[in-house]
Every structure is written in structure tokens, then in C-alpha cells.
Amino acid sequence: MKLAVVGKGGAGKTTTSSVVARRLARQGLPVVALDCDSNPNLGISLGVGDEETERLVSMRQALDDGREEHAPTWDTLLSRYGSDGPDGVRLAVVARIDNPDPG
Amino acid sequence: MSAMRIAFVGKGGAGKSAIAGTFARTLARQGAPVLAVDSDPLPGLAFSLGLAIEDTPPIPDDAVRERREGEKGPRWRLRDDIDPLDAVDRWSVAAPDGVRFLQFGNIRGSGNNLWKPQMAFLQVVRALPPHRWNVVGDLPGGTRQAFTGWGHFADLIVVVVEPTAKSLLSGRRLARMAHTRDEGPAPRVVAVASKVREPADAEAVGRGTGLAVVGSVPWDEDLAEAERRALAPLDHAPQCPAVRAVESLVDVLCEERVA
């Protein structure tokens, strides 16, 4: 199953995603939760906490700054940039915060 | 005294549009010329001002030209024969209380070319002479645009923060990014606590973001109902506590400016 949750800000995307992810994991499925928001907060709703959420964000940032190597494979990405959350959900932050504007 | 240039930012759903729209109209009621600017591709400011979404025409593509070879700066810009003040006159629409409303986040525009008018209009707002218009901007939710081109016009950034963990984290990120603006002097950054249910909430916003809290807007069923009905808070419930709180915010920021 590959599920994307979208909607207007504040509508409940992050909360919904986190509950779905943990529910699936509790049923015994291997679950990866990807935070693709440019303001990544999924870690908070999943329950990994402020600090761990910010640590994942700063690792993602380090990629752009050239301080980290890109992961060559999906598995490497998850092991290197992911974090184990409650119920065995694996969380990874995909988006970066400070995109420059286009044009 | 130069005019006020203020941008409302914060996590999606924190109340940016409702506060910005009410702020703009309140300022205009005091006699100030106010230009309200919505740069969000999911427009919300029009409703909060009391305009129907159909009232806001898209900006024509031919108002924009591409950067010439050897020219520096952004790729898309306003045509040379269009003055920024004229552009505001031509493409802004009248909103209640004398506010002029300019929308460049309009997603109903022309598909892939949307960036063109948006980028050109960002430059219009930035190029406005400092005394003519007070600018009140509603920026897209999240952390991406506040300190890039979208927020360049502002000398005061107001982060709207709910007393929730996610909103506080967003506020903290915005506070941290305030000094990373890629051009011009760093803007002043303050917080407004939103959907406040108890005094400790506003304190949590100050502590959690490290920003000065210049206003506190209470949780208000009337405001929520205005949002459900797509009405301006000032039209739906002009006396409600949330509207009163935004009126106080206008007073506080105006007094600060005079001082």
C-alpha cells in the first residue's frame, strides 16, 4: 500500500497520516512514514518528539549543504535518515525547509 | 513616518488569513491606505476581507516580461511601461472599508505560467514607494516562503502560532530563519498567539518560539463560524472577542511604530 495524504494547511493531514501509519503497524505491517512537508511535523504526531523530529530535519538539511552523502538506495536512505517511532513505524524526513523561490 | 509593511506567516490553519483580513480592514478604518496581498495559491484572504472569490480577477500574462540577456535579478518581471503604483491601481480590487486587495497566488490562472504573474507581482509590491501603501500580506502556510522572495516586502513578520506542539515547532523554525533572509536587512519578527483558551497558552507561545508575543487572539466560536460560512469575521461577528483582539493588535503595532 502506498498512501499520500494531502489537503489545506491545518486540515489534519499530519494527524491523519500518523494515526493511519501506527494503526497499520499495529496490525503487523512494515510501515514507512515519509514526511514530505516543507514544514515537517510528522514526527510530533507519530510520537517521536520535538528533538528527534528536528534531528531528522537537520540531517535532511545537511544533504543540501553537502555535509552528507546522498543515500544510494532506498534501504540505505531509510537506515541512514530514518528513525524508529512507536509501534515500529519507520519515519524519514524527505522535504527540506528552506526552498528558494522559483523564477 | 513610513507605511507599515507586515507579513503574516505560520503553520497552515493557525489563523493567518482571518487575522490578516481583519487587521487590514481595521487599519483601513483608521484612515490608512491599505493594500492587502494574498500570495497563497489556496486563497483565503479574500474571504476574510469580505470578498467573494469570483471578485478577484487573474493578472494578465502580458503584464510580464522575461529577463533580458545580461540583465540581473528575477527571471519574470513587470513590463517596463507599467509603473508599480499603476499596477496596483489596475489589478487590485476594492474590498470593504477601502482596502485594496491584490491576489497573486491565484491557482485558477493559466496553468504552467502561473509563476510569471506571481513573481512579477512580488516585485510590484517590493517596488512600491514606502509612503503610499500600508501593505498587509498573507503568506503561504509553513516555513518555506517567509524569508525568501515572498516575504521581502515586509519589515515586520508576524508569526501566528497556536499553542500546539506542531504550531510551536513551526514558530520556532520561523524565528530561527528570520536572520537568514537572502537580501535586505533582517525584518523584525514577533508572534501572535492564536486560538488561545487560557492565559498559559500565550505564555507557551512566547516560551516555545522565543519571540515577543504582541497579541493574543482567543479561541472563538464566532470566528470559526465565519470561516465555515466564508464570511469576513468583521461582517459576521464584529464584536466577537477574536475580532476585538485583532483590533488591539492593530493599536499595539501602530503605537509601537509611532514610538
Interface residues (C-beta under 8 A of the other chain):
Chain A: K8 G9 G10 A11 T14 D37 S38 N39 N41 I44 S45 D50 T53 E54 I97 D98 N99 P100 D101 P102 G103
Chain B: K11 G12 G13 A14 L42 P74 R75 W76 W115 Q118 M119 G141 G142 T143 R144 Q145 F147 T148 G149 W150 A165 K166 L169 S170 R173 M177 T180 D182
